Amino acid sequence: MQDSISSILKSVRQFFSGTLFSRVTGLIRDIATAYAFGASASVAAFLVAFRFSHLLRRILGEGALQGAFTPRFEALRHHDPREAALFFRDLQKGLGLLLVGIVLLGMLGLFSINYFFELSQGNAEIVQLTILLMPGLLFICLYGLNAALLQCEKRYLLSSAAPALLNIGWTAGALWLASDSPSVAMPWLALCVVLAAAAQWGVTVPACLSIIKNLNPSGLWERWNFLRLKELLGPIWLSTVGIAASQVNVALDAVFARYADLEGPAFLWYAIRLQQLPLALFGIAIANAILPPLSRAAKRGDEVSFRKFMRAAWRGSLALMVPITIGIFLFGRWAIQLLYGHGDFDSYAGEMTQLCLEGYALGLIPMALVICHVQGCYARGDYRRPMVASLISVGTNSALSLFFIMEMGWGSPSIAVATSVSAWVNLGILCWKRTKSEAVASLIDMT
């Protein structure tokens, strides 16, 4: 499996195509949600519940798990493809059992909170919706592991396009329930989202089974080991600390926004969906495409190829994110009106969403560069540096959000600004933590 800049660009194009389809359906989903329900308090509660129910997805389905799985899988395959196949099989089953336990305990705990404590109507609605949405975590995380395997095999199109099924299911649910009041519609919409998440995972299963059978045609039923997850505990633990803090911070952002304005979480949601579109189409596409080649180069000790791949990722990210950032400030208002300015989405919601989008746009460039840099760290087995940078960044974000909302009395757009400032802090720490030789090499590569 020969890696080159040409093969990486091909992978990026495949990832871009699938992600473009996924993100377009995601925009349609948000347009349908805004059209059907506007930015009402019940919709805001649903979006908060969606984030709470998926707090672990970046640990056990994306981010930490994928970053730990890919280098380990490539190392095993380098020595014995059969062992790599067994590793994936055992990891998938062990992860599935762990997730079932987490989902059941989480639902039971939330039900107990709702039953034994007197919550306000708004908070009770969030808890109830979170309970309904939690089963979706199982399918989202299992899909994330399947996607990591597909990307190791350079099958980026399927892995990046599968989330479109979640968006399509959500959109269909929103349009189906549009005639109902938001408070009545949200529980049914939660059911639609869970079923769509199951479809997102299911569509990747046949391809993964085919890959595993090719790697190990005769031994898929031998010596089941449900504890293979422990092989990744070290890398996952270091990654998890930063990612868990980041996910909690995302949830706290929604809480702060709701404190400032009951509709605040909806403004942030609609804005960050637009900001994440170029980040997912280009930044994450580049980062995900380079992780397997970087891992293989690191295992071979091929420093020349490693640096060449990183240089291409940084240059590509900068070339795309700089003009996109400028474009958001020039055309953001127009885009919001075009996409969301229909139905119950009024002019006030449009103005607040625009301010949030501009706040998030300030962090688009560092977010893209951080993603690429972190992939390079994961490929080398360095999980500590991203963890430290993420913790400091999250602390900065939380402190600024608390100060802006509680002390200054500013609205939800200030939370987006805090997020962008923390992204610059994250990038600065990642670069500052490098050794002197690495920093000099990076400067040479970029010029």
N, C-alpha and C positions, 0 to 999 in steps of 0.2 A: 504494500500500500504506500506508493510514493507520494510524498507531500511536496508542494511547490506553491509559489505565489499564484500561479494559474489555477491549481486545484483549489486553493483557498478562495479565490475569486469566484470559481464555479459554485462552491459551497455557499458563499455569501449570496450569490444570485438565487440559488434555490431557497435559502432561508428567507431572503427578501420576498420572493414570490409567495411563499406560503404565509409569511407574516403579513404581507400586504393584504391578502385575502382575509386573514384573521382580523386584522385591524379595521379593514373596511366594514366587515360585519360587526365589529365592535362599535364603530361609529354609528352604524345603522341601529344597533341596540340602544345606544345612548340617545339617539334622536327619537326612537320609538318611546323610550322611557320618559323623556322630556315632554314629548307630545301627549302621551297618555296621562301623565301624572304631574307634570311640571316639576317644581322644586318644593313640593309640600313637605310638611313635617314627617309624614308617614314614609315618604320616599327617602328622606334623609335618614330616618330610623332604619330602613331596609339596607341602605348603603353602609351605615355603621355596622349593622349586624353582619353583612357580607364580609366586611373587613375583619371583624372579631372572629367569625367562624373559620376564616382562612389564615389566622395568625401563623399557623405552623406550616403553611404550604411552602414557604421559602426555605424552611429547614429540612422538611421531610419529603419535599417534592421538587423543589427548585433550589437554586443557589447552593446551599451547603451540601446537600446530598449529591447533586450533579457534579459540583466541583470536587467532591471527594471520590465519587464513583469513577469518573472518566480516567484520571491518572492510574487508579488501582486496576481498573479493567484493562487498560492498555499495557500495563506492566505484566499482568497475568497472561494476556494474549501473546505478548512478545516471547514468553517462555513456553506457554502451552495453551493453545486455543480452547482445548477441552476444559481446562480448569477455569478459564474465563467464562465459559458457558455455564458451568455449575455455579460459579460465583454469582452471576446474574440471577439464575433460577432461585437459589437459596435466599438471596437478598430480597428478591421480590416477595417471596412467601413470608419471610420474617417481617418485612416492612408491612405487609398486609395485615398480619396478626397484630402488630403494634398499633397500627392505625385504627383497627376495629376497637381495640381497648381504649384508645384515646377518645374516639368519638363517643363511645358509650358512657365513659366516665364524664366527659364534658357535658353531654346532654343531661345526665343525671344531676351533676352539680348545678347546672343552670336551672333545671327544674326545681331543685331544692331552694335555690335563692329566690326564685319567683314565688314559691309556695310559702316559705317561712318568713320572708321579709316583705314589709309594706313598701313597694316601689311606686314611684310616680307613674302616671299613665304612659308617659313617653319612654321612661326607662324599662317599664314592664314590656312595652311593645318591642324594644330592642332585644331584650332577653328572649322573648318568645320567638322572634324571627331568627335569632342566632341558633336556637335549638333546632328549628326546622331546616336551617341551612347546613348544619354541621356534617350530616352524612356526605355531603359533596366533597368534604376534605379528603375522604378515603380515595375517591376516584381521581381527584386532581393530583394527589401525591403519587399514586400509582402511574398515572399518565406521565408525570415528571421523570420517573425512573425509566419508563419506556422510551421517552424522548431522548434521554441521555444515551441509551443504547443505539438508537437510530442514528444519532449524530456521530457516534464512534464509527458507524458504518457509512458515513457520508450520505445518509438518507434524510436530508434536511427538509425536503418539501413536505413530507407527511407529518413530521414532528412539529413543524411550525404552522401548518394549516389546520391541524386537528382542533385547536381552541375555537375555530370558527363555529364548531357544532354547539359549544356552550353559548356563544353569542346568538346563534340562530334560535336556539331554544328559549333564551331569555327574551329575544325580540318577539317571537311568536306568543309567548306568555303575556308580554306587555300589551300587544295589540288585541289579544283575546280578552283581556281583563280591562280594556280601556274604558268601557262603559260603567264599570264599578267605581265606587269611591276608593281612594288610595288605601285607606285603613282596611277595607274589606279585601282589596286585591292583593296586598303584599304577601299574606300567607300562601296564597295560591301561586304567586310568582316565585316564591321560595321553592315550592315543589317543582316547578318547571325548571329552575336553575339546577337543582340536584339531579333530575333526570337527564338534563343536557350535559352535566359533568360526567355522568356515567357513559354517555355516548362518546364524549371526547376521549375517554380512556379506552373504550371498547374498540374504536376504529384503529388503534395502534397495536392491538394484541396480535392479530394474524401476522403482521410483518415481524414483530419481535420473536414470535415462535419460529418463524422461518429462519431468522438469523441464528438463533440458538441451536436449532437442529443442524444447520450447516456447520457450525463450529464443533458440535458434538453429536453426530448422528445417532449414536447407539446408547448413550449413557444418561439420558435425561431423567430416568426414574431411579437412579442409584443414589445411595447415601445422602439422604436429605439432611441438610444442616440448617436449622432455622436461626442459628446464632451468627451467621456470616455478617450481620449488621455490625457486630462488635469490631470487625476489622477496620471499619470506617469511623469508629467512635472518636479516635484522636483528631483526625481532620475535621469531622463533623462538629465536634465539641468546640474547637477553636473558631470555626466559621459560625457556629450557632450563636455564640455569645454576641457577636456583632449583629448578625441577622435578626436574632430574637429581639435585641434592643431596638433595631430599626423597625421591626414589625410592631412592637409595642408603641414605638414613637408614632407610627402611622395611625394607630388606633387613638392615641392621645391627641393627635392633630384633629381628628374628627370630634373628639370630646371638647377640645378647646374651641373649635369652630362652632359647635352646637351651643356652647356657653355664650359665645359672642352673638350668635344669631341661630335660631332654630333651623333655618334653611342653610346655614353655613356649610355643613358637610356636603350638601348637594352642589353648592357652588364649587367647592374644592374638587369634587368628583368629576364634574363636567370639564373643569379646566385641566386637571391632570390627565384626563383621557386624551385631550388634544396634545398636551406636552409630551406624553409618552408615545404618541404615534411616530414621530421621527426617531425617537430614541429606540423604539422597538424595531422599526423598519431598517434602521441603519446601524446604530450603536450596538444593540444587542445582537443583531445579525452578524456583525463583524466579530464581536466577542465570542459568540457561540461557535462560529466557524473556525476560530483559531485555537480553541482549547484542545481538541484532539491532536492537531498537528504539533502544538506546543508541547503537549504531554509526550508525544512520541519523540520529539527532538530532545526533550529533557532526559528521557530514558536512555537515548543513545549517547548523551553527552555532546550533542551537536550544537555548540554555542553559536556558531555562525548562522545556522538556520533559525535558531531560536530568536536571535536578535533581528534577523531579517523579517520574520513573521510579525514580531512586535512592532517594528518600525512601520511596516505596511498598515497595521491596525491603527496606530496613532495617527499617521498621516491621513488615512481614509476618514477617520472619525472627525478630525479637525476640518478637513475639506468639506464635509457635509454639514456639521453642526454650526459652524460660524454663519453661513448664509441663512440657514433655517432659523437661527435665533433672531437675526435681523428681520426676517420675514414675519415672525410672530408679532413683533412690535408694529410692523407696518400694516399687516393684514389680519391680525388676530380678531379685531372687532367684527370685521366682515365675515370671517370664518364662523364665528360664534352665531351671528345672526342667520347665516345660511344654514347651519346645521341644527341649531337648537331653537331659533326664534319662531316657533310655531306653537299652536295650541295653547296650553297653560303656561308656557315659558314667557314671562312678561319682560318688559324693558329693564326693570330693576334687577331681575335675575341675570339678564344679559350683561348689564354693567358690572355687577359683582363678579361674574364669571370671567369677564375680560381682565379685571384687575388681578384675579387669582392666576390667570394664564400668564400674564406678564411677570408676575412674581416668580412663577415656576420657570419661565423662560430664562431667567438670569442664571439658572443652574444647569441648563441643558448641556453646555460644553463640558464642565467638570464631571457631570454624571456619566457621559459617554466615555471620557478618558479613564475614569475610575473603573468602569466595568472592564475595559481592556487590560488595565494594569492588574486588577485582581485576578483575571484569568491567567496572566503570566505568573503570578505568585502561586496560584493553585497548581499549575503545571510543574513548578519546581518543588512542590510540597511545602511551600511556605504559607501557612495559614495564620500565623501569629500576626504578621504585619497588617493584613487587611482587618483582622479583628480589632487591633489597637486603634487603627484609623477610624473604623466604623463606630467604636464606642465613643471616641472623642467627638466625632461628628454628630452622633445622636444626642449626646449631652448638650452640644451647642444648639442643636435644633430645639430640643425641649426647653432649654433655658430661655432662648430667644422667643419662642412661642408663648411661654408663660409670661415673660416680660411684656411682650407686645399686647397680649390680650388682657391680662390681669392688671398690669400697672398703667399701661398707656391707653387702654380702652379702645385699641384699634380693632378692626373687623377681621373677618376670615382671610382677606388677601395678605395680611401681615404674616400668616402662617406659611403661605407659599414663599414669601420672601425669606423667612427663617430656614425653610427647606433648602433654598438655593445657596444661602450663605454657608450652611453646613456642608453642602456638596463641595464647595471651594475649599473648606477646611479639610475635608476628607482627602481631596486630591493633594493638597499641600503636605499633609502628613505622610501620605504614601511616597511622595517624592523626597521629602526630608529624611525619611527613615532609611533611604537607600544608602549604600556605602558610597564613598567618594568615587571609586572606580566605576560603579554602575551609573552614577550621575553623569560623569564625564562621557561615558560611552553613549548614554541616552542623548546628550547634547549633540554629539557627533552624528548619531543616527538621524536626528531630526533636521539637520542642516544639509 
